[in-house]
Amino acid sequence: MSTAENKNGAVRETPDRYGAFPRLTPEQLEDLTAHGERRRTAEGEVLYREGDPFREFLVILSGTVEILHDQGGPDERTVAVHGPGRFLGELGLLEGHAAFDTAVVREAGEILAVPVERQRALVGSDPVLGDLILRAYLGRRYLLIGLGAGFRILGSCYSRDTLRLREFAARNRLPHRWVDLEKDEEAEALLRRFAIRPEETPVVLWKGKRVLRNPSNAELARLIGLPAPAPAPSPDAGWCDVMVVGAGPAGLAAAVYGASDGLTTVTADAVATGGQAATSSRIENYLGFPSGISGGELIERAVLQAHKFGARLMVPAEVSALTPQDDDEYVVTFTDGSRSRAGAVVLASGVRYRRLEVPGIDRLEGISVYYAATVHEASLCRADPVAVVGGGNSAGQAALFLADHASRVHLLVRGSDLNADMSRYLVDQVEQHPKIEVSLHTEVQGVAGEEQLESLTVEDNASNERRELQAAALFVFIGARPRTEWLKGVLALDERGFVLTGADAQAVADTNRWASLGRDPMLLETTLPGVFAAGDVRSGSVKRVASATGEGAMAIRLVHEHRERRGNLLTVGSEGRRPVAGGSVSSR
C-alpha cells in the first residue's frame, strides 16, 4: 500500500506540520490566475519529472497530486500528497535547478500553470506571497535532504574525492544520499547494477540511470542546473560592470546592491554560495531576526534576492588571476581557462579555517577531522562522542549544533576564559547544555585511529597533564586565513595575507598610479583603483555576518564614486556598451 493511501485505498493529503505545505487563500489564487492558465489534468499524468528543469509554477485547483522520489525505481517512495489550494515545486524552481522529485496526478482535476519566470517576478514583487512560497520551498528542500532524495554519491568514506563531492553537495544544500562503499550493504548491488568497478568510484547516480564517474564539481553542478561558467573565447566575451569574487554574505550583498542599482553584476564562488555563514546552524545576533536564523536560510534568501535583481551567480567558478588593463579595467581569469573583463572588482573571497598542526592529523582530514559543522558532518557522528577545538563563536555554535547528534561534545579551549572570544549569549547556552563538556586551557597533542579518528591526546597547558579522550570526530575552529594566494604580487596584502584597503592601502600604493586619478584609495579600495575588498578577506575587518553584509553594500556605493570620478566607465545595455556618467559611447 502506498504511503499516500489510507485503508480504503483513497488518496489522503499530507498534513502541513512544518509550514512546508501551506494552502493559498482564495484572494491569492485569484491574483495568480491573471498570470497563468487553467488546465485540466488526467489521472496518472506526470506534471514534471525528476531531473528535468521546472518550466511552470503549478497550483492545484481541484484533484490531488502525489510527489514521488525515484519514480519507477527500486527506491520509489511518496514525499507528499497535495490537494486543492496547494502549490507544487521546491527551492530548485526559484533557483533554476533541476527537479529532485516527480509530480504525478492521482485524482484528475484542474491546475493553474504560471510560467516560471513570471512566478519568480511575482515572488519578488508580492512580499506576502513571496515569503509564503519561499518558506514552503525552504522547508521542502530540507525535507528532501532529510529523506536522502536527489542524486546518490557512491564512494568510500576514505576517498578524498568522495569527500569533495559530498562537501560540494552539502555546502550547496543539494538533496543527495551517500552510499558508503565500505559499510553500506546497498553498495555492492549498485556496483553490479551499473557495472561500476570499485576503482572507478566515487560515482554520482542520477535519476536511477545516469552515471558520472568521479565528476568534477563543475560537472556535478551542470548536472543539476547550477550556473557553472562556460569557457569564454576572449575577455570581451564576458564583460560586466562589477565582478564580485566570493559569494558569502559580503559577496551576496554586493551582488544584490550592484544589480539593484542597474550594474551588470557577476558573482563567482569556488565552492558554494554562503561562505562560512552557510555552515552556521543558527545565527542569533543578526539584526532583524530575534529568534535567530540558520545560515542556510539566510543565504538562500540572499541568493533569491540577487536573482530577483538580475545578478548572475556562477558556482563553482574559482578565480585564479586578476590582471589590470591599460584602460583601467580588469581581466579576471578562472581556473578552467575562461575569462571575464570587468570595470570594477569586489574581492569578497572570505577565509578558510586554519588547520590544526598535530602529527598524523592530515591523513584523517575529511574523514573524521572537519573544519565545518553542517548537517553533512553531523550525520556522520551517529551518536558517538565528538570534540570541538576553539573558543570563538564558530566553535560555540558548532558545539551546540553537534550536541543534537552526538552522545557528548568535548569543547576544547586553549585559553582560560570562555568569555574572552565568545559572545555572552553563546557562553550561557554552552555552559548550560548537559551534553557539552568544556575543557579550558586544553590543547590537542595527538590523534589515534587507523582508518578514522578513535581518540585524542589532550594536554592541560597550565599543569602539562595529559589524558586521552574518546572521540569519533574532531571539529576545528581555531581562526582563519584569507583566500588570497592568487592576489600575491597583484595588490598589497598585510603580513597575514589579508587585503589592505583605505589608508593602509594608500601608505603602500603606487603614487604615480593614483596621482593620475587625482585621489587616494577610498575606504574599502585596495592599491588598485576600482578594486575593492569587503568582508573577512579585508585587513582589519570585523568578523561578523552583519559587518560583512554592510561592507558588501558599501563597496557598491564606492564603485559608483569610482565611476563618477572617472566619468567614462561603460556599462552593457541592449545596444551594447554605453556610458553611465559622462564619456562617449564605444564598443569592442
Sequence and secondary structure as in RCSB ss.txt:
>XXXX:A:sequence
MSTAENKNGAVRETPDRYGAFPRLTPEQLEDLTAHGERRRTAEGEVLYREGDPFREFLVILSGTVEILHDQGGPD
ERTVAVHGPGRFLGELGLLEGHAAFDTAVVREAGEILAVPVERQRALVGSDPVLGDLILRAYLGRRYLLIGLGAG
FRILGSCYSRDTLRLREFAARNRLPHRWVDLEKDEEAEALLRRFAIRPEETPVVLWKGKRVLRNPSNAELARLIG
LPAPAPAPSPDAGWCDVMVVGAGPAGLAAAVYGASDGLTTVTADAVATGGQAATSSRIENYLGFPSGISGGELIE
RAVLQAHKFGARLMVPAEVSALTPQDDDEYVVTFTDGSRSRAGAVVLASGVRYRRLEVPGIDRLEGISVYYAATV
HEASLCRADPVAVVGGGNSAGQAALFLADHASRVHLLVRGSDLNADMSRYLVDQVEQHPKIEVSLHTEVQGVAGE
EQLESLTVEDNASNERRELQAAALFVFIGARPRTEWLKGVLALDERGFVLTGADAQAVADTNRWASLGRDPMLLE
TTLPGVFAAGDVRSGSVKRVASATGEGAMAIRLVHEHRERRGNLLTVGSEGRRPVAGGSVSSR
>XXXX:A:secstr
  TTB TTS B     SSSSS    HHHHHHHHTTSEEEE  TT EEE TTSB  EEEEEEEEEEEEEESTTSTT
 EEEEEE TT B   HHHHHT B SSEEEEEEEEEEEEEEHHHHHHHHHH HHHHHHHHHHHHHHHHHHHHHT S
EEEEE TT HHHHHHHHHHHHTT  EEEEETTT THHHHHHHHTT  GGG SEEEETTTEEEES  HHHHHHHHT
       SSGGGGEEEEEEE  SHHHHHHHHHHHHTT  EEEE SS TTGGGGG S B SSTT TT B HHHHHH
HHHHHHHHTT EEESS  EEEEEE TTS EEEEETTS EEEEEEEEE   EEE     TTGGGGBTTTEES  SH
HHHTTTTT EEEEE SSHHHHHHHHHHTTTSSEEEEE SSS TTTTS HHHHHHHHH TTEEEESSEEEEEEE S
SS  EEEEEETTT  EEEEE SEEEE S EEES GGGTTTS B TTS B  HHHHHHHS HHHHHTTTS   TTB
 SSTTEEE GGGBTT   SHHHHHHHHHHHHHHHHHHHHHH   EEEETTEEEESSSS     
